[in-house]
Amino acid sequence: MSTRRRAREIVLQLLYEADLNDWRDADASRRFIRSRLQGRTLLTNFARELLDGTIAHRDEIDQELKRLSTNWALSRMPVTDRNVLRLGAYEILYSQTPGQVAISEALTLARRYGGEHSPRFINGVLDRLFKKSVAEKTTVASE
């Protein structure tokens, strides 16, 4: 398994937990990440960036996901799907991860942890988000 993929799985666990329960404090999350990644500094930093960024931008990400997930309210989505979408959207919109890689990694998480229809749904939403973000960047660059 890709080590970055393992970092994403750990972040997904924390996002899932935060969605269902009160958010654990940042120090506890850092300790959890560090222990699961066996203290590997680069991976720990990558996972922290994903977690902190997804949490920090969650409201904006949720607004985008609401617009792009036709006929689905965010609150009615399965918790796993909702958080795979949030993580993938964060990577597409705010990180240095190439969009296609972010989608591919989200699909891997969806296949592993989601339901039967999760990969197809997640692919559709994240693909629309990626195309929209590319179009917006192209428009800004041409102005």
LOTORVEX-853453 format. One record per atom (N, C-alpha, C): residue number from 0; residue in one letter; x, y, z. Coordinates in steps of 0.05 Angstrom, whole numbers, plus 5000, padded with zeros to 4 digits. Layout:
// residues N
<node k="NUM" r="A" xx="X" yy="Y" zz="Z"/>
...
// end
This chain:
// residues 143
<node k="0" r="M" xx="5017" yy="4976" zz="5000"/>
<node k="0" r="M" xx="5000" yy="5000" zz="5000"/>
<node k="0" r="M" xx="5018" yy="5025" zz="5000"/>
<node k="1" r="S" xx="5010" yy="5044" zz="4984"/>
<node k="1" r="S" xx="5024" yy="5069" zz="4983"/>
<node k="1" r="S" xx="5024" yy="5081" zz="5012"/>
<node k="2" r="T" xx="5046" yy="5092" zz="5019"/>
<node k="2" r="T" xx="5047" yy="5104" zz="5046"/>
<node k="2" r="T" xx="5030" yy="5129" zz="5048"/>
<node k="3" r="R" xx="5028" yy="5144" zz="5027"/>
<node k="3" r="R" xx="5010" yy="5167" zz="5027"/>
<node k="3" r="R" xx="4981" yy="5158" zz="5028"/>
<node k="4" r="R" xx="4975" yy="5135" zz="5016"/>
<node k="4" r="R" xx="4948" yy="5124" zz="5017"/>
<node k="4" r="R" xx="4942" yy="5117" zz="5047"/>
<node k="5" r="R" xx="4961" yy="5106" zz="5060"/>
<node k="5" r="R" xx="4957" yy="5099" zz="5089"/>
<node k="5" r="R" xx="4952" yy="5125" zz="5105"/>
<node k="6" r="A" xx="4966" yy="5146" zz="5099"/>
<node k="6" r="A" xx="4961" yy="5172" zz="5112"/>
<node k="6" r="A" xx="4933" yy="5182" zz="5107"/>
<node k="7" r="R" xx="4923" yy="5178" zz="5082"/>
<node k="7" r="R" xx="4896" yy="5187" zz="5076"/>
<node k="7" r="R" xx="4876" yy="5170" zz="5091"/>
<node k="8" r="E" xx="4881" yy="5144" zz="5094"/>
<node k="8" r="E" xx="4863" yy="5127" zz="5109"/>
<node k="8" r="E" xx="4860" yy="5136" zz="5138"/>
<node k="9" r="I" xx="4883" yy="5144" zz="5149"/>
<node k="9" r="I" xx="4883" yy="5153" zz="5177"/>
<node k="9" r="I" xx="4867" yy="5179" zz="5179"/>
<node k="10" r="V" xx="4872" yy="5197" zz="5160"/>
<node k="10" r="V" xx="4857" yy="5223" zz="5161"/>
<node k="10" r="V" xx="4827" yy="5217" zz="5157"/>
<node k="11" r="L" xx="4820" yy="5199" zz="5140"/>
<node k="11" r="L" xx="4792" yy="5192" zz="5136"/>
<node k="11" r="L" xx="4780" yy="5182" zz="5162"/>
<node k="12" r="Q" xx="4795" yy="5166" zz="5177"/>
<node k="12" r="Q" xx="4785" yy="5157" zz="5203"/>
<node k="12" r="Q" xx="4779" yy="5180" zz="5222"/>
<node k="13" r="L" xx="4797" yy="5199" zz="5222"/>
<node k="13" r="L" xx="4794" yy="5223" zz="5240"/>
<node k="13" r="L" xx="4770" yy="5240" zz="5230"/>
<node k="14" r="L" xx="4768" yy="5244" zz="5204"/>
<node k="14" r="L" xx="4745" yy="5259" zz="5194"/>
<node k="14" r="L" xx="4719" yy="5246" zz="5200"/>
<node k="15" r="Y" xx="4718" yy="5220" zz="5197"/>
<node k="15" r="Y" xx="4694" yy="5204" zz="5203"/>
<node k="15" r="Y" xx="4687" yy="5208" zz="5233"/>
<node k="16" r="E" xx="4707" yy="5205" zz="5250"/>
<node k="16" r="E" xx="4702" yy="5208" zz="5279"/>
<node k="16" r="E" xx="4692" yy="5237" zz="5285"/>
<node k="17" r="A" xx="4704" yy="5257" zz="5273"/>
<node k="17" r="A" xx="4696" yy="5284" zz="5278"/>
<node k="17" r="A" xx="4668" yy="5290" zz="5268"/>
<node k="18" r="D" xx="4659" yy="5275" zz="5247"/>
<node k="18" r="D" xx="4632" yy="5279" zz="5236"/>
<node k="18" r="D" xx="4611" yy="5267" zz="5255"/>
<node k="19" r="L" xx="4618" yy="5246" zz="5270"/>
<node k="19" r="L" xx="4599" yy="5233" zz="5287"/>
<node k="19" r="L" xx="4600" yy="5241" zz="5316"/>
<node k="20" r="N" xx="4623" yy="5249" zz="5325"/>
<node k="20" r="N" xx="4628" yy="5256" zz="5354"/>
<node k="20" r="N" xx="4639" yy="5284" zz="5357"/>
<node k="21" r="D" xx="4642" yy="5292" zz="5381"/>
<node k="21" r="D" xx="4656" yy="5317" zz="5386"/>
<node k="21" r="D" xx="4685" yy="5313" zz="5376"/>
<node k="22" r="W" xx="4696" yy="5334" zz="5365"/>
<node k="22" r="W" xx="4723" yy="5334" zz="5354"/>
<node k="22" r="W" xx="4743" yy="5331" zz="5376"/>
<node k="23" r="R" xx="4761" yy="5311" zz="5373"/>
<node k="23" r="R" xx="4782" yy="5309" zz="5393"/>
<node k="23" r="R" xx="4801" yy="5332" zz="5390"/>
<node k="24" r="D" xx="4816" yy="5338" zz="5410"/>
<node k="24" r="D" xx="4834" yy="5361" zz="5408"/>
<node k="24" r="D" xx="4857" yy="5356" zz="5389"/>
<node k="25" r="A" xx="4869" yy="5377" zz="5380"/>
<node k="25" r="A" xx="4889" yy="5375" zz="5359"/>
<node k="25" r="A" xx="4913" yy="5358" zz="5368"/>
<node k="26" r="D" xx="4921" yy="5360" zz="5393"/>
<node k="26" r="D" xx="4943" yy="5344" zz="5403"/>
<node k="26" r="D" xx="4937" yy="5315" zz="5402"/>
<node k="27" r="A" xx="4913" yy="5307" zz="5410"/>
<node k="27" r="A" xx="4905" yy="5279" zz="5409"/>
<node k="27" r="A" xx="4905" yy="5269" zz="5380"/>
<node k="28" r="S" xx="4896" yy="5285" zz="5361"/>
<node k="28" r="S" xx="4896" yy="5278" zz="5333"/>
<node k="28" r="S" xx="4925" yy="5274" zz="5323"/>
<node k="29" r="R" xx="4942" yy="5292" zz="5331"/>
<node k="29" r="R" xx="4970" yy="5290" zz="5322"/>
<node k="29" r="R" xx="4983" yy="5265" zz="5333"/>
<node k="30" r="R" xx="4977" yy="5259" zz="5359"/>
<node k="30" r="R" xx="4988" yy="5234" zz="5370"/>
<node k="30" r="R" xx="4978" yy="5209" zz="5356"/>
<node k="31" r="F" xx="4952" yy="5210" zz="5349"/>
<node k="31" r="F" xx="4940" yy="5187" zz="5335"/>
<node k="31" r="F" xx="4953" yy="5184" zz="5308"/>
<node k="32" r="I" xx="4957" yy="5205" zz="5293"/>
<node k="32" r="I" xx="4970" yy="5204" zz="5267"/>
<node k="32" r="I" xx="4998" yy="5194" zz="5270"/>
<node k="33" r="R" xx="5013" yy="5205" zz="5288"/>
<node k="33" r="R" xx="5041" yy="5198" zz="5292"/>
<node k="33" r="R" xx="5044" yy="5168" zz="5300"/>
<node k="34" r="S" xx="5026" yy="5158" zz="5317"/>
<node k="34" r="S" xx="5027" yy="5130" zz="5325"/>
<node k="34" r="S" xx="5020" yy="5112" zz="5302"/>
<node k="35" r="R" xx="5000" yy="5119" zz="5286"/>
<node k="35" r="R" xx="4992" yy="5102" zz="5264"/>
<node k="35" r="R" xx="5012" yy="5102" zz="5241"/>
<node k="36" r="L" xx="5027" yy="5124" zz="5238"/>
<node k="36" r="L" xx="5047" yy="5125" zz="5217"/>
<node k="36" r="L" xx="5075" yy="5120" zz="5228"/>
<node k="37" r="Q" xx="5076" yy="5110" zz="5252"/>
<node k="37" r="Q" xx="5100" yy="5101" zz="5265"/>
<node k="37" r="Q" xx="5122" yy="5122" zz="5265"/>
<node k="38" r="G" xx="5113" yy="5147" zz="5269"/>
<node k="38" r="G" xx="5132" yy="5169" zz="5273"/>
<node k="38" r="G" xx="5146" yy="5178" zz="5247"/>
<node k="39" r="R" xx="5138" yy="5168" zz="5224"/>
<node k="39" r="R" xx="5151" yy="5177" zz="5199"/>
<node k="39" r="R" xx="5144" yy="5206" zz="5194"/>
<node k="40" r="T" xx="5163" yy="5223" zz="5196"/>
<node k="40" r="T" xx="5159" yy="5252" zz="5196"/>
<node k="40" r="T" xx="5145" yy="5263" zz="5171"/>
<node k="41" r="L" xx="5155" yy="5255" zz="5148"/>
<node k="41" r="L" xx="5143" yy="5266" zz="5123"/>
<node k="41" r="L" xx="5113" yy="5257" zz="5120"/>
<node k="42" r="L" xx="5108" yy="5233" zz="5126"/>
<node k="42" r="L" xx="5080" yy="5223" zz="5124"/>
<node k="42" r="L" xx="5063" yy="5235" zz="5146"/>
<node k="43" r="T" xx="5074" yy="5238" zz="5170"/>
<node k="43" r="T" xx="5059" yy="5251" zz="5191"/>
<node k="43" r="T" xx="5052" yy="5279" zz="5184"/>
<node k="44" r="N" xx="5071" yy="5294" zz="5173"/>
<node k="44" r="N" xx="5065" yy="5322" zz="5164"/>
<node k="44" r="N" xx="5045" yy="5323" zz="5142"/>
<node k="45" r="F" xx="5046" yy="5304" zz="5123"/>
<node k="45" r="F" xx="5027" yy="5302" zz="5101"/>
<node k="45" r="F" xx="4999" yy="5298" zz="5112"/>
<node k="46" r="A" xx="4996" yy="5278" zz="5131"/>
<node k="46" r="A" xx="4970" yy="5272" zz="5142"/>
<node k="46" r="A" xx="4960" yy="5296" zz="5158"/>
<node k="47" r="R" xx="4976" yy="5309" zz="5173"/>
<node k="47" r="R" xx="4968" yy="5333" zz="5189"/>
<node k="47" r="R" xx="4958" yy="5355" zz="5170"/>
<node k="48" r="E" xx="4972" yy="5359" zz="5148"/>
<node k="48" r="E" xx="4964" yy="5379" zz="5129"/>
<node k="48" r="E" xx="4936" yy="5372" zz="5118"/>
<node k="49" r="L" xx="4932" yy="5347" zz="5110"/>
<node k="49" r="L" xx="4906" yy="5339" zz="5100"/>
<node k="49" r="L" xx="4884" yy="5343" zz="5120"/>
<node k="50" r="L" xx="4889" yy="5334" zz="5145"/>
<node k="50" r="L" xx="4869" yy="5336" zz="5165"/>
<node k="50" r="L" xx="4863" yy="5366" zz="5172"/>
<node k="51" r="D" xx="4884" yy="5381" zz="5178"/>
<node k="51" r="D" xx="4880" yy="5409" zz="5186"/>
<node k="51" r="D" xx="4867" yy="5425" zz="5163"/>
<node k="52" r="G" xx="4876" yy="5420" zz="5139"/>
<node k="52" r="G" xx="4865" yy="5434" zz="5116"/>
<node k="52" r="G" xx="4836" yy="5427" zz="5110"/>
<node k="53" r="T" xx="4829" yy="5402" zz="5112"/>
<node k="53" r="T" xx="4802" yy="5393" zz="5107"/>
<node k="53" r="T" xx="4783" yy="5405" zz="5128"/>
<node k="54" r="I" xx="4792" yy="5405" zz="5153"/>
<node k="54" r="I" xx="4776" yy="5416" zz="5175"/>
<node k="54" r="I" xx="4773" yy="5447" zz="5172"/>
<node k="55" r="A" xx="4796" yy="5460" zz="5165"/>
<node k="55" r="A" xx="4795" yy="5489" zz="5163"/>
<node k="55" r="A" xx="4778" yy="5498" zz="5140"/>
<node k="56" r="H" xx="4777" yy="5483" zz="5118"/>
<node k="56" r="H" xx="4761" yy="5491" zz="5095"/>
<node k="56" r="H" xx="4735" yy="5476" zz="5092"/>
<node k="57" r="R" xx="4727" yy="5463" zz="5113"/>
<node k="57" r="R" xx="4703" yy="5445" zz="5112"/>
<node k="57" r="R" xx="4678" yy="5460" zz="5103"/>
<node k="58" r="D" xx="4673" yy="5484" zz="5112"/>
<node k="58" r="D" xx="4649" yy="5498" zz="5104"/>
<node k="58" r="D" xx="4649" yy="5505" zz="5075"/>
<node k="59" r="E" xx="4672" yy="5514" zz="5064"/>
<node k="59" r="E" xx="4673" yy="5520" zz="5035"/>
<node k="59" r="E" xx="4671" yy="5494" zz="5019"/>
<node k="60" r="I" xx="4684" yy="5473" zz="5028"/>
<node k="60" r="I" xx="4683" yy="5448" zz="5014"/>
<node k="60" r="I" xx="4654" yy="5437" zz="5014"/>
<node k="61" r="D" xx="4641" yy="5439" zz="5037"/>
<node k="61" r="D" xx="4613" yy="5429" zz="5038"/>
<node k="61" r="D" xx="4595" yy="5445" zz="5019"/>
<node k="62" r="Q" xx="4599" yy="5471" zz="5017"/>
<node k="62" r="Q" xx="4583" yy="5487" zz="4998"/>
<node k="62" r="Q" xx="4587" yy="5477" zz="4969"/>
<node k="63" r="E" xx="4612" yy="5472" zz="4962"/>
<node k="63" r="E" xx="4617" yy="5462" zz="4935"/>
<node k="63" r="E" xx="4605" yy="5435" zz="4931"/>
<node k="64" r="L" xx="4608" yy="5418" zz="4950"/>
<node k="64" r="L" xx="4596" yy="5391" zz="4948"/>
<node k="64" r="L" xx="4566" yy="5391" zz="4946"/>
<node k="65" r="K" xx="4553" yy="5409" zz="4960"/>
<node k="65" r="K" xx="4524" yy="5412" zz="4959"/>
<node k="65" r="K" xx="4516" yy="5420" zz="4930"/>
<node k="66" r="R" xx="4531" yy="5439" zz="4918"/>
<node k="66" r="R" xx="4524" yy="5448" zz="4892"/>
<node k="66" r="R" xx="4528" yy="5426" zz="4871"/>
<node k="67" r="L" xx="4548" yy="5409" zz="4875"/>
<node k="67" r="L" xx="4555" yy="5389" zz="4854"/>
<node k="67" r="L" xx="4542" yy="5362" zz="4858"/>
<node k="68" r="S" xx="4532" yy="5356" zz="4881"/>
<node k="68" r="S" xx="4520" yy="5330" zz="4886"/>
<node k="68" r="S" xx="4490" yy="5332" zz="4882"/>
<node k="69" r="T" xx="4482" yy="5332" zz="4857"/>
<node k="69" r="T" xx="4454" yy="5335" zz="4850"/>
<node k="69" r="T" xx="4436" yy="5314" zz="4863"/>
<node k="70" r="N" xx="4414" yy="5323" zz="4873"/>
<node k="70" r="N" xx="4394" yy="5306" zz="4886"/>
<node k="70" r="N" xx="4404" yy="5292" zz="4912"/>
<node k="71" r="W" xx="4425" yy="5302" zz="4923"/>
<node k="71" r="W" xx="4435" yy="5290" zz="4948"/>
<node k="71" r="W" xx="4442" yy="5313" zz="4968"/>
<node k="72" r="A" xx="4429" yy="5312" zz="4991"/>
<node k="72" r="A" xx="4436" yy="5331" zz="5012"/>
<node k="72" r="A" xx="4461" yy="5319" zz="5026"/>
<node k="73" r="L" xx="4479" yy="5336" zz="5033"/>
<node k="73" r="L" xx="4504" yy="5327" zz="5046"/>
<node k="73" r="L" xx="4497" yy="5311" zz="5072"/>
<node k="74" r="S" xx="4478" yy="5320" zz="5086"/>
<node k="74" r="S" xx="4470" yy="5307" zz="5112"/>
<node k="74" r="S" xx="4459" yy="5279" zz="5107"/>
<node k="75" r="R" xx="4449" yy="5273" zz="5084"/>
<node k="75" r="R" xx="4437" yy="5247" zz="5078"/>
<node k="75" r="R" xx="4457" yy="5227" zz="5066"/>
<node k="76" r="M" xx="4480" yy="5236" zz="5059"/>
<node k="76" r="M" xx="4500" yy="5218" zz="5048"/>
<node k="76" r="M" xx="4511" yy="5200" zz="5070"/>
<node k="77" r="P" xx="4520" yy="5176" zz="5062"/>
<node k="77" r="P" xx="4534" yy="5160" zz="5082"/>
<node k="77" r="P" xx="4558" yy="5175" zz="5093"/>
<node k="78" r="V" xx="4564" yy="5172" zz="5118"/>
<node k="78" r="V" xx="4585" yy="5187" zz="5131"/>
<node k="78" r="V" xx="4612" yy="5182" zz="5117"/>
<node k="79" r="T" xx="4617" yy="5157" zz="5110"/>
<node k="79" r="T" xx="4643" yy="5151" zz="5096"/>
<node k="79" r="T" xx="4644" yy="5166" zz="5070"/>
<node k="80" r="D" xx="4623" yy="5165" zz="5053"/>
<node k="80" r="D" xx="4623" yy="5179" zz="5028"/>
<node k="80" r="D" xx="4628" yy="5209" zz="5031"/>
<node k="81" r="R" xx="4613" yy="5220" zz="5050"/>
<node k="81" r="R" xx="4615" yy="5249" zz="5055"/>
<node k="81" r="R" xx="4644" yy="5257" zz="5062"/>
<node k="82" r="N" xx="4657" yy="5241" zz="5078"/>
<node k="82" r="N" xx="4685" yy="5248" zz="5086"/>
<node k="82" r="N" xx="4706" yy="5241" zz="5065"/>
<node k="83" r="V" xx="4701" yy="5221" zz="5049"/>
<node k="83" r="V" xx="4719" yy="5216" zz="5026"/>
<node k="83" r="V" xx="4716" yy="5239" zz="5007"/>
<node k="84" r="L" xx="4692" yy="5249" zz="5002"/>
<node k="84" r="L" xx="4688" yy="5272" zz="4985"/>
<node k="84" r="L" xx="4702" yy="5297" zz="4996"/>
<node k="85" r="R" xx="4700" yy="5301" zz="5022"/>
<node k="85" r="R" xx="4713" yy="5325" zz="5034"/>
<node k="85" r="R" xx="4743" yy="5323" zz="5031"/>
<node k="86" r="L" xx="4754" yy="5300" zz="5036"/>
<node k="86" r="L" xx="4783" yy="5297" zz="5034"/>
<node k="86" r="L" xx="4792" yy="5301" zz="5005"/>
<node k="87" r="G" xx="4778" yy="5288" zz="4986"/>
<node k="87" r="G" xx="4785" yy="5291" zz="4958"/>
<node k="87" r="G" xx="4782" yy="5320" zz="4948"/>
<node k="88" r="A" xx="4760" yy="5333" zz="4957"/>
<node k="88" r="A" xx="4756" yy="5361" zz="4950"/>
<node k="88" r="A" xx="4778" yy="5379" zz="4961"/>
<node k="89" r="Y" xx="4786" yy="5374" zz="4985"/>
<node k="89" r="Y" xx="4808" yy="5390" zz="4996"/>
<node k="89" r="Y" xx="4833" yy="5387" zz="4979"/>
<node k="90" r="E" xx="4839" yy="5362" zz="4972"/>
<node k="90" r="E" xx="4863" yy="5358" zz="4956"/>
<node k="90" r="E" xx="4861" yy="5372" zz="4928"/>
<node k="91" r="I" xx="4837" yy="5371" zz="4916"/>
<node k="91" r="I" xx="4834" yy="5383" zz="4890"/>
<node k="91" r="I" xx="4835" yy="5414" zz="4892"/>
<node k="92" r="L" xx="4822" yy="5425" zz="4912"/>
<node k="92" r="L" xx="4820" yy="5454" zz="4914"/>
<node k="92" r="L" xx="4843" yy="5468" zz="4928"/>
<node k="93" r="Y" xx="4855" yy="5455" zz="4947"/>
<node k="93" r="Y" xx="4874" yy="5470" zz="4964"/>
<node k="93" r="Y" xx="4902" yy="5458" zz="4967"/>
<node k="94" r="S" xx="4906" yy="5434" zz="4958"/>
<node k="94" r="S" xx="4933" yy="5422" zz="4962"/>
<node k="94" r="S" xx="4949" yy="5422" zz="4936"/>
<node k="95" r="Q" xx="4973" yy="5411" zz="4938"/>
<node k="95" r="Q" xx="4990" yy="5409" zz="4914"/>
<node k="95" r="Q" xx="4986" yy="5382" zz="4899"/>
<node k="96" r="T" xx="4968" yy="5366" zz="4910"/>
<node k="96" r="T" xx="4962" yy="5340" zz="4897"/>
<node k="96" r="T" xx="4949" yy="5345" zz="4870"/>
<node k="97" r="P" xx="4959" yy="5333" zz="4848"/>
<node k="97" r="P" xx="4945" yy="5335" zz="4822"/>
<node k="97" r="P" xx="4917" yy="5325" zz="4825"/>
<node k="98" r="G" xx="4898" yy="5338" zz="4811"/>
<node k="98" r="G" xx="4870" yy="5332" zz="4813"/>
<node k="98" r="G" xx="4863" yy="5303" zz="4807"/>
<node k="99" r="Q" xx="4876" yy="5292" zz="4786"/>
<node k="99" r="Q" xx="4870" yy="5264" zz="4778"/>
<node k="99" r="Q" xx="4880" yy="5245" zz="4799"/>
<node k="100" r="V" xx="4902" yy="5251" zz="4813"/>
<node k="100" r="V" xx="4912" yy="5235" zz="4834"/>
<node k="100" r="V" xx="4893" yy="5236" zz="4858"/>
<node k="101" r="A" xx="4883" yy="5259" zz="4864"/>
<node k="101" r="A" xx="4864" yy="5262" zz="4887"/>
<node k="101" r="A" xx="4839" yy="5246" zz="4881"/>
<node k="102" r="I" xx="4829" yy="5246" zz="4857"/>
<node k="102" r="I" xx="4805" yy="5231" zz="4850"/>
<node k="102" r="I" xx="4811" yy="5201" zz="4852"/>
<node k="103" r="S" xx="4834" yy="5193" zz="4841"/>
<node k="103" r="S" xx="4841" yy="5164" zz="4842"/>
<node k="103" r="S" xx="4843" yy="5154" zz="4871"/>
<node k="104" r="E" xx="4856" yy="5170" zz="4888"/>
<node k="104" r="E" xx="4859" yy="5162" zz="4916"/>
<node k="104" r="E" xx="4832" yy="5162" zz="4930"/>
<node k="105" r="A" xx="4815" yy="5181" zz="4924"/>
<node k="105" r="A" xx="4788" yy="5181" zz="4936"/>
<node k="105" r="A" xx="4772" yy="5156" zz="4927"/>
<node k="106" r="L" xx="4775" yy="5148" zz="4902"/>
<node k="106" r="L" xx="4761" yy="5124" zz="4893"/>
<node k="106" r="L" xx="4772" yy="5099" zz="4906"/>
<node k="107" r="T" xx="4798" yy="5098" zz="4911"/>
<node k="107" r="T" xx="4809" yy="5075" zz="4926"/>
<node k="107" r="T" xx="4797" yy="5074" zz="4954"/>
<node k="108" r="L" xx="4795" yy="5096" zz="4968"/>
<node k="108" r="L" xx="4783" yy="5097" zz="4994"/>
<node k="108" r="L" xx="4753" yy="5089" zz="4993"/>
<node k="109" r="A" xx="4739" yy="5099" zz="4972"/>
<node k="109" r="A" xx="4711" yy="5092" zz="4969"/>
<node k="109" r="A" xx="4707" yy="5062" zz="4964"/>
<node k="110" r="R" xx="4724" yy="5050" zz="4948"/>
<node k="110" r="R" xx="4722" yy="5022" zz="4943"/>
<node k="110" r="R" xx="4727" yy="5005" zz="4968"/>
<node k="111" r="R" xx="4745" yy="5015" zz="4983"/>
<node k="111" r="R" xx="4753" yy="5000" zz="5007"/>
<node k="111" r="R" xx="4734" yy="5003" zz="5031"/>
<node k="112" r="Y" xx="4724" yy="5028" zz="5034"/>
<node k="112" r="Y" xx="4708" yy="5034" zz="5058"/>
<node k="112" r="Y" xx="4679" yy="5041" zz="5053"/>
<node k="113" r="G" xx="4672" yy="5047" zz="5028"/>
<node k="113" r="G" xx="4645" yy="5056" zz="5022"/>
<node k="113" r="G" xx="4627" yy="5033" zz="5014"/>
<node k="114" r="G" xx="4604" yy="5040" zz="5005"/>
<node k="114" r="G" xx="4584" yy="5020" zz="4996"/>
<node k="114" r="G" xx="4588" yy="5013" zz="4967"/>
<node k="115" r="E" xx="4570" yy="4997" zz="4957"/>
<node k="115" r="E" xx="4572" yy="4987" zz="4929"/>
<node k="115" r="E" xx="4572" yy="5010" zz="4909"/>
<node k="116" r="H" xx="4556" yy="5030" zz="4913"/>
<node k="116" r="H" xx="4554" yy="5052" zz="4894"/>
<node k="116" r="H" xx="4571" yy="5076" zz="4900"/>
<node k="117" r="S" xx="4586" yy="5075" zz="4922"/>
<node k="117" r="S" xx="4603" yy="5097" zz="4931"/>
<node k="117" r="S" xx="4623" yy="5106" zz="4909"/>
<node k="118" r="P" xx="4639" yy="5088" zz="4898"/>
<node k="118" r="P" xx="4659" yy="5097" zz="4878"/>
<node k="118" r="P" xx="4647" yy="5113" zz="4855"/>
<node k="119" r="R" xx="4625" yy="5103" zz="4845"/>
<node k="119" r="R" xx="4613" yy="5117" zz="4822"/>
<node k="119" r="R" xx="4603" yy="5145" zz="4829"/>
<node k="120" r="F" xx="4590" yy="5146" zz="4852"/>
<node k="120" r="F" xx="4580" yy="5172" zz="4862"/>
<node k="120" r="F" xx="4603" yy="5192" zz="4867"/>
<node k="121" r="I" xx="4623" yy="5183" zz="4882"/>
<node k="121" r="I" xx="4646" yy="5199" zz="4889"/>
<node k="121" r="I" xx="4661" yy="5208" zz="4864"/>
<node k="122" r="N" xx="4664" yy="5190" zz="4845"/>
<node k="122" r="N" xx="4678" yy="5197" zz="4820"/>
<node k="122" r="N" xx="4662" yy="5219" zz="4806"/>
<node k="123" r="G" xx="4636" yy="5217" zz="4804"/>
<node k="123" r="G" xx="4620" yy="5237" zz="4790"/>
<node k="123" r="G" xx="4623" yy="5265" zz="4803"/>
<node k="124" r="V" xx="4621" yy="5266" zz="4829"/>
<node k="124" r="V" xx="4622" yy="5292" zz="4843"/>
<node k="124" r="V" xx="4650" yy="5304" zz="4841"/>
<node k="125" r="L" xx="4670" yy="5288" zz="4847"/>
<node k="125" r="L" xx="4698" yy="5299" zz="4847"/>
<node k="125" r="L" xx="4707" yy="5305" zz="4818"/>
<node k="126" r="D" xx="4697" yy="5291" zz="4798"/>
<node k="126" r="D" xx="4704" yy="5297" zz="4771"/>
<node k="126" r="D" xx="4692" yy="5324" zz="4763"/>
<node k="127" r="R" xx="4667" yy="5329" zz="4771"/>
<node k="127" r="R" xx="4655" yy="5355" zz="4766"/>
<node k="127" r="R" xx="4670" yy="5378" zz="4780"/>
<node k="128" r="L" xx="4678" yy="5372" zz="4805"/>
<node k="128" r="L" xx="4693" yy="5392" zz="4820"/>
<node k="128" r="L" xx="4720" yy="5398" zz="4807"/>
<node k="129" r="F" xx="4734" yy="5377" zz="4798"/>
<node k="129" r="F" xx="4760" yy="5381" zz="4785"/>
<node k="129" r="F" xx="4757" yy="5397" zz="4760"/>
<node k="130" r="K" xx="4738" yy="5390" zz="4743"/>
<node k="130" r="K" xx="4733" yy="5405" zz="4718"/>
<node k="130" r="K" xx="4726" yy="5434" zz="4723"/>
<node k="131" r="K" xx="4710" yy="5438" zz="4744"/>
<node k="131" r="K" xx="4702" yy="5466" zz="4751"/>
<node k="131" r="K" xx="4727" yy="5481" zz="4760"/>
<node k="132" r="S" xx="4744" yy="5469" zz="4777"/>
<node k="132" r="S" xx="4767" yy="5483" zz="4787"/>
<node k="132" r="S" xx="4787" yy="5489" zz="4764"/>
<node k="133" r="V" xx="4790" yy="5470" zz="4745"/>
<node k="133" r="V" xx="4808" yy="5475" zz="4723"/>
<node k="133" r="V" xx="4797" yy="5498" zz="4706"/>
<node k="134" r="A" xx="4771" yy="5498" zz="4701"/>
<node k="134" r="A" xx="4759" yy="5519" zz="4685"/>
<node k="134" r="A" xx="4763" yy="5547" zz="4698"/>
<node k="135" r="E" xx="4759" yy="5547" zz="4725"/>
<node k="135" r="E" xx="4762" yy="5573" zz="4739"/>
<node k="135" r="E" xx="4791" yy="5582" zz="4738"/>
<node k="136" r="K" xx="4811" yy="5564" zz="4741"/>
<node k="136" r="K" xx="4839" yy="5572" zz="4740"/>
<node k="136" r="K" xx="4846" yy="5581" zz="4712"/>
<node k="137" r="T" xx="4835" yy="5569" zz="4691"/>
<node k="137" r="T" xx="4840" yy="5577" zz="4664"/>
<node k="137" r="T" xx="4829" yy="5605" zz="4659"/>
<node k="138" r="T" xx="4805" yy="5610" zz="4669"/>
<node k="138" r="T" xx="4792" yy="5636" zz="4666"/>
<node k="138" r="T" xx="4808" yy="5658" zz="4680"/>
<node k="139" r="V" xx="4817" yy="5653" zz="4704"/>
<node k="139" r="V" xx="4833" yy="5672" zz="4719"/>
<node k="139" r="V" xx="4860" yy="5677" zz="4705"/>
<node k="140" r="A" xx="4872" yy="5656" zz="4695"/>
<node k="140" r="A" xx="4898" yy="5659" zz="4681"/>
<node k="140" r="A" xx="4896" yy="5675" zz="4655"/>
<node k="141" r="S" xx="4873" yy="5673" zz="4642"/>
<node k="141" r="S" xx="4870" yy="5687" zz="4616"/>
<node k="141" r="S" xx="4861" yy="5716" zz="4620"/>
<node k="142" r="E" xx="4854" yy="5724" zz="4644"/>
<node k="142" r="E" xx="4845" yy="5752" zz="4649"/>
<node k="142" r="E" xx="4868" yy="5771" zz="4652"/>
// end
